[in-house]
Amino acid sequence: MKNLFLWLIIACSFFSLSLNAQSKFTISGTISEASSNETLIGGVNIIFPEIQSGTTTNEYGFYSITLSEGTYKLAVSYLGFNTIVETVELTGDVVKNFSLTDTLESLDEVVITENIEKLNIKAPQMSVNKLSSTTIKEIPVVLGEADIIKAITLLPGVTTAGEAASGFNVRGGAADQNLILLDEATIYNSSHLFGFFSVFNPDAIKDLKLYKGGIPARYGGRVSSVLDIYQKEGNSKEFHANGGIGIVSSRLLLEGPLEKDKGSFLLGGRSSYAHLFLPLFDLDNKAYFYDLNTKLSYKIDDNNNVYFSGGYFGRDVFSIADTFENTYGNSVLNFRWNHLFSDKIFSNLSLIYSDYYYGLKLNFVEFDWNSGIQNFNLKYDFKHYLTNKIKLQYGLNSIYYAFNPGDIKPTVKSSGINPFKLTQKYAFENAIYLDAEHKVSDKLSLSYGLRLSTFHRLGQDELNVYENDQAVVFNEDFQIYEKANPIDTETFDRSDVIERFVNLEPRASVAYQLNTVSSVKASYNRMTQYLHLLSNTNSPTPLDVWTPSGKYIKPQLLDQYAVGYFKEFNDSKYSLEVESFYKTIKNRIDYIDGADLVANNAIEQVVLNGKARAYGLEVLFRKNEGRFKGWLAYTLSKSEQQTEGRTSNEIGINNGNWYNTPYDKTHDISLTGSYDLNEKWKLNGNFLFQTGQPATFPNGQYQYNGVTVPSYNNRNADRLPVYHRLDISATYTAKPEKKSGLQSYWVFGIYNAYNRKNAASVSFSANQDTGANEANRLAIFGIIPSVSYNFKF
């Protein structure tokens, strides 16, 4: 397979050389924002309207296109910026950089009469959503803090487990099946304060894409989605600052030149401070977070740029008096080098460190608990503009993992707790990939690729051995699954390989343009996930532990199919996207009844390999222009899981029948809109309606030795009440005409405007007065007003 990969690259290179021998020339360069020199990435259109040809920028603002010798009209356009129209003469290769100005700046208007910007209709990429930082900040959220994760849950196919729940679910997948990248580094926990906020500072975010399907071969390691987030580089022209002061948190972002037009820095921080007011109520508790975003960028020359992201550092602290203290968070470091080998070959080398830490200090039992996951990642990616019809992306990726499931240490000598360390685990994941974008004709476009991934579970201090290699046994007398007793243990050197996996992951997408404003698309994905998140809750918690595939836990394998119809109306003022998907997942782990996951040194004893499936229909209707803008998203879907018995004598989980996953939402509707009332006032709102989350309720009870014991229905056969709420906000800018110096605006919001008591859970108990059984609904939020002051200069 590796030889095939190399031969493909060599063949493409020879083909490229033969083309260069013809009378064709390449125009290439970088597109940036005029006011800051920030590159504009992944979506700037470079169009040659007279020949109906064009291209777009990559993730670093670079473009390249090859044309026959001649004189052409060229148009460079990007949403929110003034379009540049120029005439270029190609008599040789040309490097042409462009700087776009914001549409708010006073310039003569440029009008392009030809309807040429249809690349989104023609492109084979589907199941992708993109949100700007501006859009995210306009969406009303709880406590007034702009939130990336809450914003993407307003898109079709994306939900959460409920209010104040961590993570998000995509197309019926679990939260751990989402690959979350910040400047290419993996983020393992995306939430602050147990889901109230996300870890991403919206002021520092430059670009966001959510891939739900049709995922390119350059991405791997998860089977549900990819959330790819890039931070700003910083302003290399002049110093600027912006921030906000809210009810419970504040933020500040500083950026400016290290060397004008060549180097820049970015420094951003956030912190919450609601805990500072708790002593006023005679409470000695704490619950707060803080995070830091940093980045240095430097342009060495026209062919080389380097970036250093001290990246991201965040911590959450939660404590109750002197009883316990919980600290957790992510740390990310990233060094990247962009290099142009030629006007057709762009490369990016990344060295990445990512860490997730969880610490628990239990003072009443006098011990500390620490756990986490670390990885060291090497990526080398190339984008090869072979011809105007064929573009290649290829590269390699190697990740070394170190897993710390738990380490217990006594805090004082008199503690009754002995030091105890769960067995650390190690793994090595590698991949090579090749992606191709192929314009077959004016109407037909293809995207296809192949990823070869390998996973090596490395040696550890001790590994249990079980009879017949079964760590879980079935008790036929009681019809239950139980832990198997180890018959031996094995010890390995770190360099040993306990288990290895090799998987081919083909990807393919096709788009057929019906006319200039509509197209149909289809895609197929095979993806592999080698890491598993061990959790006995419906949404991730900081205590959840990541574990690698190995001898007893197999990697998850996804096959996803999707078809869609896409149409633009009224000169792109409106757009409609309709997609249907079906996916299956092999080796999705399931837990036996009564599974204990915390501080379990033999996790294989409580899990079984099952399978999952999800299918649905997604509709997204957008209004893209005018005083009123927004979208309506609707998803009709089903998400199920099954774990059958391994032999005819076993009953499996839930009697081997399919059951709803905790993130199955039959109906999911969201309406999001913004209205420019006048120059000073802007109104925003969103409405959500979702089918209630699956749950398992008792269906009866019996008495045993004087104790009432409940009996339960099938797993996840019941549901919480339907979820719905309305959020509204108003943005007031006192001096909208002011474009320099201190600029500010106020945001007034109401979360859950009609005070809906949405159920986070339902518990059952006997009424102390009557003895009758009753259900008790727990609601996290009612109506919550907020106000924040935002500024920049």
N, C-alpha and C positions, 0 to 999 in steps of 0.2 A: 504493500500500500504506500509506504514511504517513497519507493522508487517511482510509482505512478504519479505521486504528487510532484516530485522533482521533474519528471519528464514533461508534465503539463506546463510547468513554469518555463522550462527550456524551450518547448514548442511555441509557447506564447511569445517569448522573447525574440525568436527567429522571425515569427510572423510580424512582430512589431518592426524589426529591422528592415524587412522587405517592404513594408509600407512606407517607412521613412525614405526609402530610395525613390519613391514617387514624388511628384511635385506637390507635396502637401507640407503644411507648416503648422506649428503648435502655438497657440496663445494660452498662457497660463499666468497665474498670480494669486494674490490673496485679497480677500474682501474684508474691510474693517469699518468700524464706526468712526466717523470723522472727529467727533468730540473727544474720544478716549483712546483710539487705536485698538480697541477690543475687536478681535476677529469675530465676524458674523458666521456662524457655523450651521452646517446641515440644513440648507433650505434657501440660500440666496440663489436666485435664478439668473443665469447668464445666457441670454437668448439672442439668436440671430434671426429676426423675424422674417427676412426676405427668403430665407431657405428653410424656415420652420425647423431649426435645429438649435440645440442648446445643452446646457449641463447645469449642475448645482455644486455648491461648495461641500467639502467634506467636514469632518468633525473639528478641523483646525482652520477652517476658512479658506482652504486651498482649492483651486479649480484648474482644470486643464481640458482643452478641446483642440482637436486637429481638423483643419479644413484645407481645401484646395487653395492655391494661390489666387488672390483677388482682393477686392475692396468690399467691405461689409458694414452694414449698420448693426451696432451691438447695443443691447439694452440690459442693464443690471438692475434688478428689482428685489425688494425684500419687504415683507409686511411691516408697516410702521415707519418706513424710510422713503425718502424721495428717490424716484427712479432716475438713473443716469442713462442717457442715450448718446452714443458717440459713433463716429465712423473710424474704422480701423483698416489699415492696408497691410495685407499679409504678403510680404515678399521674402520672409524669413521667419524663424522662430521669434516670438515676442513675449516678453514678460510684462504684464500689464496689471498693476495693482489699482484697486478702487477704494475710495473712502465715501461711504454713504452718510448723508445727513438726515437727522430726525425730521419727520414730517411737520413737527411743531415749529421748526425753524422757518424764518421768513425767506422763502426763495420763490423764484418764478416757477409756476406749476408746469410740470411736464406731463403731457397727455399722450398716451400710446393708443391709437385708434384700433390697431389690430388685436384680435383676441388670441394672444399667444401663450399666456401663462397657464398651460394645461398639463404640466409635468406630473402633478399629483394624480391626474386621471390616467395618464399613460403609464406611470411607474408600476411595476409589478408588486411593489411593497404594499402589504395590507395588514390589517389588525394592529395599526400603530396610531397612538394618540400623542400629540405634542401640545404642551401648555407653556405659555410665556410667564415670566415672573410677574408681569403686570396683571395678567388674568388671575393668577393665584392670589395676589394681594387683594383683589376686588371681591373674592368669594367670602361671604360672612361665615365666621367660625366661632366656636366657643371661646369666651374670654378675649376675643378680639385679636388673637395672634394668628397671622397668616400661616397656612399649613399646607405643605405639598401633598402629604398623604391624604388629608381630608379632601383636597381638591381633586385628586385622581379618582376618588370613590364616587364622584359625580359623573364619571364616564361610564358608558355601557360595559358590562362584563366585570365591573370592579365593585366589591363590597367590603365591609368590615364585619367583625363579629358583634359589633354593637358600640354604644357610646363608651368612651374611655377604654376602648379595647386596642391593644397593640396590633401593628401589622395591617395587612390588607389581603384580600382574596381575589384571584383573577380567574374567571371562567371556571368556577367551581373547584379551584385548587386550594391547597393549604398555604398558609402564610410562609412556611419555610421553603416553598417551591418557587418563590420569587427571588431572582438575582437582583440585588440593589447595589448599584455602582455609583460612587462619588469620585469623579476624576479617575475612573477605571478601578478604584479600590473597592473591595467588598465591604458593605455595611451589614453587620449581622443582627443588629437590633435598631429599628428605625424610629423608636418612640422615646419621648421624654415623659416623666411622671405617669408611667403605666398607661400611656396612650392619649393623654390629654393634649400633648404637643408632639410634633415630629422633630427629628434631630437636624433638619435642614433649615438653615437660615435663608429665607427667601431673598434677602438683599444680596446674598453672595452667589445666587444661582443665575447662571447664564442660559442654560438650555436643558430641557427635560423631554425625554421620549419614553413612552411606555409601549413595549412590544408585547402583545398578547398572543400573537401567532405569526406565521411567516417569518420566524426569527432567523436572521442571517447566521451563517456558520461560524462567524467570528465570536459568537456568544455561546457559552456552554456552562454546564454545572448545575442548572436548575431546569425544571420541567413545566413550569407554569407561565412565567413571564420574566421580562427584563425591564427594570426601571433604570435608565441610563441618565445620569445627572452630571453636568459639567459646571464647575465654578467659573466665575469671571477671572480674567487674568489681572485686572487692575488697570487704572488709567495711566498711560505712559506720557500724557501731555501735561496734565495739571492735577493738583491735589483736590480731592473731593471727599466729602463725608456725608453719610446719611444714616438715619436711625429712626427709632420710635420709642415712645414711652407709653406703656399700657397699664392696666389695672394690676396685673400680677407679674408682668415681665417687661423687660426693655432690651433694646438691641442697639448696636453702633457698628458701622462699617466705615473703615478708612481706606483710601486708595490713592495712589499717586505715582509719579515717576521716580525710578532709581537713576535713570539717565534718560533725558527727554527723547521720546520717539524710539527708544531702544529697550529700556527696562522698566518694570513696574512692580509695585507691591500691592498686596491686599491683606487687610487685617480686620477681621470681624468678630464680634463677641455678642453673646446673649446671656441673660441670667433672669431667673425668677426670684421674687422676693416676698411672696405672700406669707412665708413662714415668719418673717420679721414681726408680723402683727400678732402672732399667736400668743406671746407673753401678755398681751393686753387682756387676753381672755383666760389668763392663768393656766396656759397650756405649754408644756415643755416638749412639744413635738416639732419635727422638722420635715418638710417635703419641698425640695427645690432642685433646680437643675442649672447647669451652666455649660456653655460650649464655646469653642474658639475655632475660627476658620482663618487660615493663613495661606498665602501663595506668593511666590516670587517668579517673575517671568523676565527673560532676557533674549533679545534678538542679536545673535552673534554676527550674522551676516544674512544675505538674501536666501541662503540655503540652509541655515541652521538656527533653530530656536530651542532654548532650554526652559524648563519649568520645574520649580521645586515647590511642592505642596507640603508644608508642615501640616498641611491638609486639614485634618479635623481632629479635635480632641473634645470629648464631651463626657460629663459625669452627672448622674442623678444621685441624690442623697435623700434617704427616707429613714427617719428614726422616731421612736416613741419613748420619750423620757430617757431613763437610763437602762431600758430593757434591751433594746437591740438597735443596730444601725445597719442599713442596707445601702451599698454603693455599687453602681454599675455604669458601664458606658463603653463607647467605641474610641479607638485611636487609629489614625491613618497617616502614613507618610508615603509620598510618591515623588519620584524623580523621573521626568520625561524629556526625551530628546527628539525633536522633529528634524528630519534631514531630507532634503531634496537631492536624490541621486541624479535626476534629470527633470526636464519639464513634463515628463510622463510618469515618473515613479516617485511617490511620496512615502516616507517611512516614519514610524514612531516607535521608539524604544522606551519601555517603562519598567522601572524597578519599584516595587510596591510592597509596603508592609502594612498589614491590617491586624487589629487586635480587638477582641471583645472581652471585657473583664466583668466578673460578678463577685462581689464580696459581701459577706454577711457576718456581723459581729454580734454574738449573743451574750450579752453581759450577765444575764441571770444564770447561765450555765457555764460561763467563763471559757468560751472558745470562739475562734474565728474560722470562717468558712470562705475559701477562695476557689473560683473555677473560671474557665474561659477557653477561648480558642484563639490561636495565632496563625497567620499565614504569611509566607514570603513568596512574592509573585514576580516572575520575569515574563514580560510580553514583548514581542517584536512583530509589528504589523506593517504591511505594505499595501499601498493602493496604487495600482498600475492602470493608467489610462491607455489601454492598448490601442483602441480605435474609438471613433465616435459611437460605434455600435456595441463595443465590448469593453467593459471595465472589470478589472480583477481586483480582488482583495485576498491576500494570503498572509499567513504568519504562523507563529508558534506561541505556546503558552505553557509555563511550568509553574506549579504551585506546590510548596512544601507546607504541610499542616502539622501543628502540634496541639493536641487536645488535652486539656486539664479538666477531667470530670469533677474533681473535688479534692480539696486539701484542707484537713481540719487540724488546727493547732490550738493548744490551751493558751489562754491569755495570762494566767498566773500559775505559779508553781503549785498552789494548793488546789488547782482545778481537778475535778474527778474525771476529766476527759483525757484520754490518751491520744497522742498524735496519731493521725490516720490519713493516709493518702491513697485515693483511688488510683487504679492503674492508668498511667498516662498512655495515650495512643498517638500514633504518628502515621502520616500518609503522604504520598507523592502523586500528584495528578498532572498529566501532560496532555497536550493536544496540538495537532497541526490542522490547518483548515485552508480551504480554497473556496472563495465566493466569486461568482460571475454575474454581472448584469449585462443582458444581451438584448439589444433592440433588433428583433428579427425583421420587422417591417414598420411602416408608419402606424400600423394598428396593433401589432403583436409585440409584446415585450416579455422577456423571461428573466428570472433570477434563480440561479441554481448553485448549489454548493455541497461540499462534503467536509465533515469534521471527523477526524480520527482521534478518539480520546482513550487514554489508558489511566488506570488507577492502581497504585501499589499500596497495599496495607503493610506498613513496615513493622519491624519487630518491636515487641513490648516486653516488659519484665515478666509477665505471667499471663497465660491464656488457658482457660478451662477446656478440658476435653470431656465430651459426653458420649454416652453409648449411642451408636448409630448416628452420631453427629446431630442429635436432637436435644437442644437446650430446653425445650418445652415438651412436656409429656401430657398425654390425655388420660385422665382417671375415668375409666369406663364405669366404675361403680357409682361415682357421684356425678358423672357426665360434666366434668369441669377440666380445664387446663391448669396444670401446676408446673412449678419450677422443677427441672430435672436436677438430680444430684451429680456433680462432676465426678468422673471416675479417675481423673488424673489432671495434671497441669503441665503446660509446656512453657519453656523459657527461651527467649530469642535475643540475639544481638540486634542492635538498632538497624544495622544494614541488612538484616534478613527480610525476606518478603513472605509474609504470612499468606496473603491472597492477592491475586492480580486479576484485573478485569480489562478487557479490550472491547470497545464498541465503535461501530461505524454509525455516523449520524448524518444521513442525507437530508438536504433541505431543498425545496423547490417552490417557486411561485410563478404564476403566469397572469398577465393582464391583456385583455383584448378590448380595444377601443371601439365601441359601437358607433360613436360619432364624436364630435369635438367636445361634447359636454358629458358623456357618460361612458362607462366601461364595466365589464365584468371581470372578476379576478378569482383565483383559486390558489390555495397553498397547501403544502404538506410539510410537517416537521417530525423528525425523529430526534429526541433529546435524551440525555442521560444525566441523572443526579446521583452523585456518590455520597453526599452528606445527608444526614437525617436529623431532624430536630425532635428531641424526646420531650413530649409535653402531654400532660393529662388535663389540660384546660382547652377551651374552645378557641382562645386566642393566645399568642405567645406571651410568656411572662419573662422577666429577667432571670428567673431561676432555671428556665429551660436549658437543657444541655444538648450541644451538637455532638453527634457521634458518626464515625466513618463506616462505610460499607466494609465488610470483611468476611470471615469464614461463615458466620451465621446470619448476617444481615446483608442482603443483596442490593445492588444499585437499582434505583427506580428508572424505568424505561417508558418514555412517552411516545405515542403516535398521535398526531393531531392533524385533522383535515378541516379546511375552511373554504367556503365560497362566499362571494359578496358581489353586490351591485352598488355602483358609485355614480352619482350624478350631481352636476352643478346647475343652478338656475340663475336666470337674470344676471348674466355676466359675473358669475361667481359670488353674488351677494348672498345666495343661499346654497347649501349643499346637503346632500342626503347620502348616508352610508348604511347599508343593510348587509349584515354578515350572519352566516350560520356556521356553527362549528361542532365538531364531534371529536372527542379525545379519549384515549384509554391509557392507563398507567399500570404497568406491571411492578410487582414488588413494593407496593405501598404498605408500610408497616402498620400493623394493628396491635392493640394491647389486649392481653387476656384480662378477664374480670379480676379486679383487685390488684392490678399491677402497681408496684411501688417503683417510682422512677428516681426519686431523690436519694442520693448517696448509695446508689445501687452499683456495685462493682462487677455485676454480671448481668448487664441489661438484656443480653440475648435470652435470658430465662423468662422474660415477661412479654416478648414481642413475637408476632408471627408475620410472615410475608403474605400479603393479600393483593388485591388489585382494586382499581378505581376507574370510574368513567364519568364523563360529563358531556353534556350537549346542550345547545341552545341557539337562540336567535337574538341578535343585537341590532338595534336601530338607533342612529344618531342623526338628528336633523339640526343644522346650524343656521343661524343668521349671522353673517360675517361682517356686515357693514351697516352704517346708519347710526342714528341716535340710540336705537335699541339694538343690542346684540345679545346673543346667548345661544343656548342649545337645549334640546329635549332629548333625553336618553332613555331607552327602554330595553330591558333584557328579560327574556323568557328562557329559563334554563332549568336543568336538573343536574345534581351532583350526587353520586352514590359510591359506596364502597362495599367490598365483599371479601370475606376470608373463609374459604371452604375448608372442610376437613382434609387432612393430608392423606387419610385412608378412609375406607368405607365405614370404619368403626367410629370415626370422629365426627362431631357435629359442627365444627368450625365456630366462628364468632357469629352470634345472632342466628344460630342454627344454619349457618352457611348461606343465608339469604342476603340479598342486596339490602342496604339500609342507607338512609340519608346521611351525608356527611354533615358535620356541624356548620358548614358554610354554604349549605344548599338554600338558595333563595329563589323560589319559583318566579315571582314577579319583582322587578326592581325598576322603579321609575324615578328619574330626577329631572327637574326643570331648573335651569340656571339662566339668569338674565341680568343685564345692566342697562341703565337708561340715563343718558346725559340730559338732565333736566335743563340746565343752562351751563354757562362757563364755570360757575362756582359749585354747583351741586350735581352729584352723580349718585344715583340710586342703584342698589344691587340686592339680589335676593336669590334664594334657592329653596326648592321644595323637594322632599324625598318621601317616597312610599316604598316599603319593602315587605315581602312576606316574612312572617315571624321566623326566628331562628329555630332549627330543630332542637328538640330536647327529649329527655326520657323521664316521664312522670310515673309515679306509682299507680297501679291499677287495682290494688287491693292490699289487704294486710292479714296477718295471722298471729296468733298468740303462741309463744314458745317459752315455757317455764316462767310465765307471768310477764314476759317481755313482748311488746308489740313490734313485729317485724314486717316492714312493707314488702310487697312483691311488685315487680316492675314490668312494664310493657316492653315490647321489642325495642332495641336500641334506636334512639332518635326517631321514634314513631310519632311523637307529639311535637307541638310547636308552641313557642311563645306567641303572645298577641302580635298583630301586625305592627310594624314600626312606621311612623310618619312624623314629620316636623316641618316647620317653616322658619327660615332664617332670613332676616332683612338687615340692611345696613345703608348708611348714607355717608358719602364722602364730601367734606366741605373744604374748598380751597379759597381762602380769603382773597388772595391776589394771583389769579390764574395767569395774568399777563406777565408776571415776573419770571424771567428766565435765567437770572444770575443772582449771585449772593444767596442769602438765606431764603429758601423756599419751604413752605410747610403746608400741611393739610391735616384735618381732623377726620377720624372715622368713628361714627356712632353706630353701634350694632345691637341687635336683639337676636339671640340664639333661642330657638324653640319659642317662637313668638306667641303661640296660643297655649303654651304651658302643657304640652302633651307629656304624660307620665309614661314614657316608653319603658318596657320591662327589660332590665338587664338580666334578670333571672326570676324564677318562680320557685319558692320553697313550700314545703307542706309540713304542717304540724297540727297538734290537737289544741283546740281552744281551751285555755285553763279554766274558764268559767263553765262552759257547756260540755266540754269533752268532745265536741264534734270536730271532725277533720276540716281543715281549711287551707286554702292556698294564699300565700303572701307574695305580692309582687314587689321586687326591689327596683326602683328607678334611680338612675345616677343623676340626671339633670332634669330640672324644670326649666322655666324661663330664666335666661341669664342676659342682662344688659351689659354692654361694654363700651368703653371709649378709649381711644388711643390718639396720641399726638405724634405725627411723623414729620420729619424734616430732612432737608439735604442742602448742602452748600459746596 
